[in-house]
Amino acid sequence: MADSSVADKLCNASANGNLPEVLFLLENGADINGFNKFNRTALQVVKLGNPALVQALLVAGADPSVRDPVLSLTVMHDAAREGFADSVRVLVDHGADTNVVDEHGNLPLHLAAKEGHLEVIQLLIGLTANPQAPNDLGYTAAQLAFNHGKMDTANYIQEYLSSCA
């Protein structure tokens, strides 16, 4: 079986949230950081609503710093943007970088704020080196939340920053 074929199977199982199949493939020699035909790893396509699967991939040695070839996003960006707090927590627990920016200068904090994912903001804000950092368009996480009508999130960020001042 060709390596790319195994990587495709691993990525498909990961994207479908099929933990038993992922574990089977890994036990039988699949490369945890192998790229599928779309140049993505199993962790990059993982069903983010399945934190047990995210953890299994990380325990097996998946690299959370691999960037998407199109937008330069990491899995931390994806989980934060989509509001998967449990997966963000697992990623943080396994050393994923919360301070990495995408090609537009967005931190995971920016993406979570724009979408109004308060629980994710609460997880990330204290782990972000500069929660007031602007993205490439000059917007901070608080400004993005405010501009997109995510008032609970904007208020939380402002209160957090005020308490740190």
C-alpha positions, -999 to +999 in steps of 0.1 A: +000+000+000+014+034-010+022+059+018-001+085+003-029+060+003-023+053+040-022+090+047-055+095+028-071+067+048-058+082+081-070+116+071-104+103+061-108+084+093-097+115+113-121+138+094-150+114+100-142+111+137-135+074+135-112+069+165-110+031+162-100+033+126-074+060+133-059+039+161-059+008+139-040+027+111-015+042+135-009+008+151-002-006+116+024+020+108+006+050+094+027+082+096+009+105+121+023+135+102+019+121+067+002+143+041-029+133+022-035+141-015-047+176-004-014+182+014-029+180+049-023+159+079-048+139+100-047+166+127-054+193+102-086+176+090-097+161+124-133+163+134-127+191+159-159+183+178-142+150+189-116+161+215-108+124+223-097+120+187-077+152+188-060+140+220-052+106+205-036+122+175-015+145+197-005+116+219+006+097+188+029+126+179+008+148+156+024+182+150+000+210+159+022+236+143+017+224+107+000+251+087-027+248+061-012+253+027-038+278+016-045+302+045-015+294+068-039+283+096-029+259+123-054+235+139-055+259+169-068+286+145-094+263+132-106+251+166-107+286+180-126+300+150-152+272+151-156+274+189-145+239+199-134+248+234-127+212+245-104+207+215-087+240+222-081+228+257-066+196+245-044+214+220-032+238+248-025+208+271-003+193+244+017+225+237+000+240+207+011+276+201-016+301+210+005+330+197+009+320+161-006+343+135-022+333+102-014+350+068-036+380+079-020+385+112-048+369+131-041+351+164-065+322+174-079+348+198-088+371+169-107+343+152-126+333+183-135+369+191-148+376+156-172+346+160-181+353+196-168+321+211-167+333+247-155+300+263-126+298+238-117+334+246-117+326+282-092+298+276-070+317+252-068+352+265-044+345+294-022+323+271-019+350+245+013+371+249-004+403+237-042+401+238-043+436+224-022+428+193-038+441+161-041+419+131-029+431+097-060+453+092-053+469+126-081+453+145-077+438+180-097+408+192-119+431+212-126+453+181-134+423+160-159+411+185-175+445+188-175+450+150-193+417+145-219+423+172-204+398+197-210+421+227-205+394+255-172+385+240-161+422+234-171+431+270-153+401+285-121+410+266-124+446+277-129+436+313-100+412+312-077+439+298-089+465+323-082+440+352-046+435+339-039+473+336 
